[in-house]
Amino acid sequence: MRIKCKMMNGDLRRIRIYTNGDLRYNLDFFFLQLQQLTGVRLYEKESVIIFDEVQLLPKARQAIKYLVADGRYKYIETGSLLSIKKNTKDILIPSEEHKISMYPMDFEEFLWAVGDEITADTIKLLLKSKKSAGNAMHRNLMRMFRLYMLIGGMPQAVEAYLEHNNPKGDKINPIEVKSGNYRGHKSLDVFCDKYSSRIRDKYVVHTKDYKWENGIHYLPVYMIPFL
């Protein structure tokens, strides 16, 4: 079982007060509070606790030494590299830390995130066999790549896209990205005809100014981050 506890500055300080500021002698009570405050049961040797934005409270980072030594659970710290290096005054950096550099999702990882388990294998097979995809498949593959270029590989952006455009939800907002003639949007039309009962808003992303026409929002690309 994996859990993610976003221990923001206030929450972490409150737990620290309850344990008299010293986790070494209060770990049982600390884990009891953690479970009660989050509503998530911890399982020894199975659960993973994530200290998100750990640079906001350096003392919590120092406490990792005692938590790791306790051995009941695994821990992951996340935070800004610059802030983590700066906010180290008056704390001992745990030798137990193993640093891993994280990067945005690449195209293949993005496909996994949106539930597409086919496209990456298709592209690999086409590359290996040195074969063309054909017009229909090429358009489909380009549409997926444009979607990746539009959303990017940052997890929060992908999560927001899935939240507002998940086909398993009640309504979806289809988007077609145009690099040239924005008046033609066949892919969008075909998709909307197929899933007409589940469409909320329709978007065409292009390089011109905003307009609304025939039930479609035509958005300049700089508006996309604010949807």
C-alpha positions as CSV (number, residue, x, y, z in Angstrom):
1,M,0.0,0.0,0.0
2,R,1.2,3.5,-0.8
3,I,0.0,6.7,0.8
4,K,0.8,10.3,0.2
5,C,0.7,12.6,3.1
6,K,1.0,16.2,2.0
7,M,2.3,17.6,5.3
8,M,2.1,21.3,4.8
9,N,3.9,23.7,7.1
10,G,1.0,24.1,9.6
11,D,0.2,20.4,9.8
12,L,3.8,19.3,10.4
13,R,4.3,22.0,13.0
14,R,1.2,20.9,14.8
15,I,2.3,17.3,15.0
16,R,5.8,18.4,16.2
17,I,4.2,20.2,19.1
18,Y,2.1,17.2,20.1
19,T,5.3,15.1,20.2
20,N,7.1,17.8,22.3
21,G,9.4,18.5,19.3
22,D,11.3,15.3,19.5
23,L,10.3,12.4,17.3
24,R,13.0,10.0,18.7
25,Y,11.0,9.2,21.8
26,N,7.5,9.6,20.5
27,L,7.3,7.6,17.2
28,D,4.4,5.5,18.3
29,F,2.3,8.5,19.1
30,F,3.6,10.3,16.0
31,F,2.4,7.5,13.7
32,L,-0.9,7.3,15.6
33,Q,-1.5,11.0,15.0
34,L,-0.5,10.7,11.4
35,Q,-3.1,8.0,10.7
36,Q,-5.8,9.9,12.6
37,L,-5.2,13.2,10.8
38,T,-5.0,11.7,7.4
39,G,-7.6,8.9,7.8
40,V,-5.2,6.4,6.2
41,R,-4.0,3.3,8.0
42,L,-0.2,2.6,7.9
43,Y,1.0,-0.9,7.3
44,E,4.5,-1.8,8.5
45,K,7.0,-2.7,5.8
46,E,4.4,-1.7,3.2
47,S,3.4,1.9,3.5
48,V,5.3,4.8,1.9
49,I,5.1,8.3,3.5
50,I,5.9,11.2,1.3
51,F,7.1,14.5,2.8
52,D,6.0,16.9,0.1
53,E,7.9,20.2,-0.3
54,V,10.1,19.2,2.7
55,Q,12.2,22.4,2.3
56,L,9.4,24.4,3.9
57,L,10.2,22.8,7.3
58,P,13.9,21.7,7.5
59,K,13.4,20.2,11.0
60,A,11.1,17.6,9.4
61,R,13.9,16.7,7.0
62,Q,16.3,16.2,9.9
63,A,13.8,13.9,11.6
64,I,14.0,11.5,8.6
65,K,17.1,10.0,10.3
66,Y,15.0,8.8,13.2
67,L,12.1,7.7,11.1
68,V,14.4,5.6,8.8
69,A,16.2,4.1,11.8
70,D,12.8,3.1,13.3
71,G,12.4,0.9,10.1
72,R,8.6,0.6,10.1
73,Y,7.9,2.5,6.9
74,K,9.6,3.9,3.8
75,Y,10.0,7.6,3.2
76,I,10.2,9.9,0.2
77,E,11.1,13.6,0.4
78,T,10.2,16.0,-2.4
79,G,11.1,19.6,-2.9
80,S,12.7,22.4,-4.9
81,L,16.4,21.6,-5.5
82,L,17.4,25.2,-4.9
83,S,15.5,25.6,-1.6
84,I,16.6,22.2,-0.3
85,K,20.2,23.3,-0.7
86,K,19.6,26.7,0.9
87,N,17.3,25.8,3.9
88,T,19.9,23.8,5.8
89,K,20.8,26.2,8.6
90,D,21.0,24.6,12.1
91,I,20.0,21.1,10.9
92,L,21.9,17.9,10.3
93,I,21.5,16.6,6.7
94,P,20.5,12.9,7.1
95,S,23.1,10.6,5.7
96,E,20.2,8.3,4.9
97,E,19.1,10.5,2.0
98,H,19.6,9.2,-1.5
99,K,19.0,11.9,-4.1
100,I,17.1,11.3,-7.3
101,S,16.7,13.9,-10.0
102,M,13.2,14.1,-11.4
103,Y,12.2,15.3,-14.8
104,P,8.9,15.9,-16.6
105,M,7.3,13.0,-18.3
106,D,8.6,12.1,-21.8
107,F,6.1,11.3,-24.5
108,E,5.9,7.6,-23.7
109,E,5.4,8.3,-20.0
110,F,2.7,10.8,-20.9
111,L,0.9,8.1,-22.9
112,W,1.0,5.8,-19.9
113,A,-0.4,8.5,-17.7
114,V,-3.4,9.1,-20.0
115,G,-4.1,5.4,-20.2
116,D,-2.8,4.9,-23.7
117,E,-1.0,1.5,-23.7
118,I,-0.9,1.1,-27.5
119,T,0.6,4.2,-29.2
120,A,4.1,3.8,-27.9
121,D,4.4,0.2,-29.0
122,T,3.0,1.2,-32.4
123,I,5.6,3.9,-32.9
124,K,8.4,1.5,-31.8
125,L,7.2,-1.1,-34.2
126,L,7.0,1.4,-37.1
127,L,10.5,2.6,-36.4
128,K,11.9,-0.9,-36.1
129,S,10.3,-2.1,-39.3
130,K,11.0,1.2,-41.1
131,K,7.4,1.4,-42.4
132,S,5.2,4.4,-42.9
133,A,2.1,4.6,-40.8
134,G,-0.3,5.6,-43.5
135,N,-2.4,8.7,-43.6
136,A,-5.1,7.8,-41.0
137,M,-2.7,6.3,-38.4
138,H,-0.2,9.2,-39.0
139,R,-2.9,11.7,-38.2
140,N,-3.8,9.8,-35.1
141,L,-0.2,9.6,-33.9
142,M,0.4,13.3,-34.6
143,R,-2.8,14.2,-32.7
144,M,-1.4,12.4,-29.6
145,F,2.0,14.0,-29.9
146,R,0.4,17.5,-30.3
147,L,-1.6,16.8,-27.2
148,Y,1.6,16.0,-25.3
149,M,3.2,19.2,-26.6
150,L,0.2,21.2,-25.5
151,I,-0.1,19.7,-22.0
152,G,3.5,19.0,-21.4
153,G,5.0,16.5,-19.0
154,M,4.5,18.1,-15.6
155,P,2.4,15.7,-13.5
156,Q,0.1,18.5,-12.2
157,A,-0.7,19.6,-15.7
158,V,-1.4,16.0,-16.8
159,E,-3.6,15.4,-13.7
160,A,-5.6,18.6,-14.5
161,Y,-6.1,17.4,-18.1
162,L,-7.3,14.0,-16.9
163,E,-9.6,15.5,-14.3
164,H,-11.4,17.7,-16.9
165,N,-11.2,15.5,-19.9
166,N,-11.5,11.9,-18.5
167,P,-13.7,9.8,-20.9
168,K,-14.9,7.9,-17.8
169,G,-16.4,11.0,-16.3
170,D,-19.8,12.6,-17.1
171,K,-18.5,15.1,-19.7
172,I,-15.4,15.7,-21.7
173,N,-13.8,18.7,-23.5
174,P,-12.2,17.6,-26.7
175,I,-9.4,19.8,-28.1
176,E,-7.9,19.9,-31.6
177,V,-4.6,21.6,-32.0
178,K,-4.0,23.4,-35.4
179,S,-0.6,24.5,-36.7
180,G,-2.0,25.8,-40.0
181,N,-5.6,26.2,-41.3
182,Y,-7.7,26.4,-38.2
183,R,-11.0,26.3,-40.2
184,G,-10.6,22.6,-40.8
185,H,-11.1,20.4,-37.7
186,K,-12.2,17.1,-39.1
187,S,-10.8,15.1,-36.2
188,L,-12.7,17.2,-33.7
189,D,-15.9,16.8,-35.7
190,V,-15.6,13.0,-36.0
191,F,-14.9,12.7,-32.3
192,C,-17.8,14.9,-31.2
193,D,-20.2,13.0,-33.5
194,K,-19.1,9.7,-32.0
195,Y,-19.4,10.9,-28.4
196,S,-22.0,13.6,-28.8
197,S,-23.8,12.7,-25.5
198,R,-20.6,13.2,-23.5
199,I,-19.3,16.5,-24.9
200,R,-19.3,19.6,-22.8
201,D,-17.2,22.2,-24.6
202,K,-15.3,22.0,-27.9
203,Y,-12.0,23.7,-28.4
204,V,-9.7,24.4,-31.4
205,V,-6.2,25.7,-30.4
206,H,-4.6,27.9,-33.0
207,T,-2.3,30.9,-33.3
208,K,-5.0,33.5,-34.0
209,D,-7.2,35.5,-31.7
210,Y,-10.1,34.1,-29.7
211,K,-13.5,33.6,-31.2
212,W,-16.6,31.5,-30.7
213,E,-18.3,30.1,-33.8
214,N,-20.7,27.2,-34.4
215,G,-20.4,25.9,-30.9
216,I,-16.6,25.8,-30.9
217,H,-14.2,27.9,-28.8
218,Y,-11.2,28.9,-31.0
219,L,-8.4,29.7,-28.5
220,P,-5.0,31.2,-29.1
221,V,-2.3,28.9,-27.7
222,Y,-1.4,31.3,-24.8
223,M,-4.9,30.8,-23.2
224,I,-4.5,27.0,-22.8
225,P,-2.7,27.2,-19.4
226,F,-5.7,29.1,-17.9
227,L,-8.5,26.6,-19.0
